[in-house]
Amino acid sequence: FCACAQTEPFLRWPQKVLEHLLKSDHLTVPSEEDALLWVARWKSAKAGREEAAVKALNSVRWPLLCLPSLEALAADGKIAASGSFAAVVGEKCKEAKAAHLGLADAASFASLVPHVRQSAPGWWAGLGCAGKGGVIIAGTGASGKAGQEAIKPRVVRPHEGTLLFLDGTQEPGRVLQWFLRMGSGRSVAGQGSELVGNGSTFEDIADVWSGPDDAFYILDRDAERVVQVKSGEADIVSKGTIRLERPCAVAVEGPDRAVYVLDREGSRVVRFVHGRSSQ
């Protein structure tokens, strides 16, 4: 598309042709910033195209832009005349930042990730589709046996020289420990694992966190509990007087290994330490 847009006939395209291509999954551009750049160039090529160019902006996939671009354009839009091309760009950039910054309700994460074009290697919070030089290490597109198994990673955490993937391919989910040098992984919790202990079964794995001493922590949203996994054994650690209600994220910090849970769909944080809870 960029090579075509550099030709003189591109400047004479009707608005509908430009919009049709921008809406296509098959549009090939290095980044979504390039798509926006060529819309701006098309607008400037002929007087009186302001309104048509504003309409064409609806076909740009704004969350695919990287966060720095969105922030810079949103700032420029604040000082532009209301309803102008620059002002509309600023408004759309402001809205698109939500895809990078995330939502408090982790249940909305899957719907939050934008639909990428087929030419894009992927989408990353902060980078959008502008990331270059990356290597696919697991799942579709990875080389060798690393690409043989379809996975749907929802969370990735570094863990003791490996990676923990929360794989949502099948309910209730599973945690894969991925060995980078081997290019393969194994299930350490959930489907296909050999986990034992009082917390070894799960209803809906929503988050995973790497802790000290080779332990990791799993948040089971439907069971409303946090499970510590260490040496193949699972133990429930979210014990206390406060009951979790639709928890959505977990973290473990501090020398006392306190477990922090984002609860009630993001409206409170509950802390568990040695069988006691507080908020």
SVG drawing of the C-alpha trace seen along z (x, -y; Angstrom):
<svg xmlns="http://www.w3.org/2000/svg" viewBox="-18 -26 37 62">
<polyline fill="none" stroke="black" stroke-width="0.4" points="0.0,0.0 2.8,-2.4 4.4,-2.0 1.1,-2.6 0.4,-5.6 3.6,-7.3 2.3,-7.4 0.4,-10.4 -2.8,-8.4 -3.3,-7.7 -3.9,-11.4 -6.9,-11.3 -8.6,-8.3 -12.2,-8.7 -12.9,-8.7 -14.8,-5.3 -11.8,-3.6 -9.5,-4.8 -12.0,-3.7 -12.4,-0.3 -8.7,0.4 -8.3,-0.9 -11.0,1.5 -9.4,4.5 -7.6,7.1 -5.3,7.6 -3.9,4.0 -0.1,4.3 1.5,1.5 4.6,1.5 2.5,0.0 -0.9,-1.6 0.9,-5.0 1.7,-4.6 -2.0,-4.1 -2.8,-7.3 0.0,-9.2 -1.3,-8.4 -4.8,-9.5 -3.3,-12.8 -1.4,-13.0 -4.5,-12.2 -6.4,-15.0 -3.6,-17.6 -3.5,-16.7 -6.7,-18.6 -8.6,-21.4 -12.0,-20.7 -11.2,-17.2 -11.3,-17.9 -14.8,-16.4 -14.1,-13.3 -10.8,-12.7 -12.5,-12.9 -14.9,-10.2 -12.0,-8.1 -10.5,-8.2 -13.2,-5.8 -11.5,-3.1 -8.1,-3.5 -7.5,-0.9 -6.5,-3.2 -5.5,-0.7 -2.9,0.7 -0.9,-2.6 1.8,-2.5 1.1,-4.3 3.7,-7.1 2.0,-8.0 -1.4,-7.9 -0.3,-10.2 1.4,-12.7 -1.5,-12.9 -4.0,-13.2 -2.0,-16.1 -2.0,-17.8 -5.7,-17.3 -6.4,-19.3 -5.2,-22.6 -6.9,-22.0 -10.2,-23.5 -13.2,-21.5 -14.3,-19.1 -11.2,-19.5 -9.1,-16.6 -6.5,-17.1 -9.1,-17.4 -10.8,-14.2 -7.5,-12.4 -6.8,-13.5 -10.2,-12.3 -9.8,-8.8 -6.2,-8.5 -7.5,-9.3 -10.1,-6.6 -7.6,-4.1 -5.2,-4.4 -7.6,-2.2 -6.5,0.8 -2.9,0.2 -3.5,-0.9 -6.0,1.9 -9.2,2.1 -9.8,2.8 -12.1,5.7 -9.7,8.4 -12.7,10.4 -12.8,7.8 -9.2,8.5 -10.0,10.7 -12.4,8.2 -9.9,5.4 -7.2,6.8 -7.7,5.2 -8.2,7.0 -4.9,6.8 -4.2,6.8 -2.9,10.0 0.4,8.3 1.1,7.4 3.3,9.8 1.0,9.3 -0.2,6.6 1.5,5.6 0.3,3.2 2.5,0.1 3.9,1.1 0.7,1.7 1.7,3.3 4.8,1.3 7.2,3.8 9.9,4.9 12.6,7.5 10.7,9.8 10.7,13.6 7.7,15.8 8.7,18.4 5.6,20.4 2.3,21.1 1.2,20.2 4.2,18.9 6.9,20.3 9.5,22.5 9.9,26.3 8.0,28.1 7.3,24.8 4.8,24.0 3.1,27.4 0.7,26.8 -2.0,24.1 -2.1,21.9 -4.0,18.8 -1.7,17.0 -3.6,14.6 -0.8,13.9 3.0,14.3 5.2,14.1 9.0,14.7 9.8,17.4 13.2,18.8 14.7,18.6 11.5,19.9 8.2,18.4 4.8,19.1 1.9,18.9 -1.7,18.8 -3.1,20.8 -6.9,20.2 -7.3,22.7 -9.7,24.8 -11.6,24.2 -10.7,23.9 -7.3,22.9 -3.9,24.2 -0.4,22.9 2.4,23.8 6.0,23.6 8.0,22.7 11.7,23.6 13.3,21.1 16.4,23.1 14.4,26.2 11.6,24.3 8.9,26.4 6.8,26.4 4.8,28.6 1.6,28.1 2.2,27.4 -1.3,26.6 -4.7,27.3 -5.4,29.5 -2.6,32.0 -0.7,31.4 0.2,33.8 -0.5,31.3 -1.5,32.7 -2.8,31.1 -5.9,29.4 -5.9,26.7 -5.0,28.9 -8.3,28.5 -9.5,25.3 -12.7,23.8 -11.5,20.7 -7.8,19.7 -7.7,16.0 -4.1,15.0 -0.7,16.4 2.2,14.7 5.8,15.8 6.8,15.9 10.1,16.5 11.6,20.0 10.4,21.4 6.8,21.0 4.1,19.5 0.5,18.4 -2.7,19.0 -5.9,17.0 -9.0,19.1 -11.8,16.6 -14.8,18.9 -13.5,20.7 -12.6,17.3 -9.3,18.4 -5.5,18.2 -3.4,21.3 0.3,21.5 2.1,24.1 5.5,25.4 7.3,28.6 4.2,30.0 1.9,29.4 -1.0,26.9 -2.0,25.2 -4.8,22.6 -3.3,19.4 -6.2,17.0 -7.4,17.8 -8.9,15.3 -12.1,13.6 -12.5,11.7 -14.1,13.7 -13.1,13.0 -15.8,12.0 -15.0,12.2 -11.3,11.6 -9.4,10.7 -5.7,10.3 -3.0,11.5 0.4,10.4 2.9,11.5 5.3,9.0 7.5,8.4 9.6,10.4 6.4,11.7 5.2,13.0 2.0,11.2 -0.6,12.1 -2.5,9.2 -5.7,9.8 -7.6,7.3 -11.2,8.1 -14.8,7.3 -13.9,6.7 -11.3,4.0 -13.1,2.2 -10.9,3.3 -7.5,5.0 -7.4,7.8 -4.1,8.7 -3.4,12.2 -0.5,12.9 -0.1,16.1 -3.8,16.9 -5.0,13.4 -6.8,11.0 -7.2,7.3 -8.2,4.7"/>
</svg>
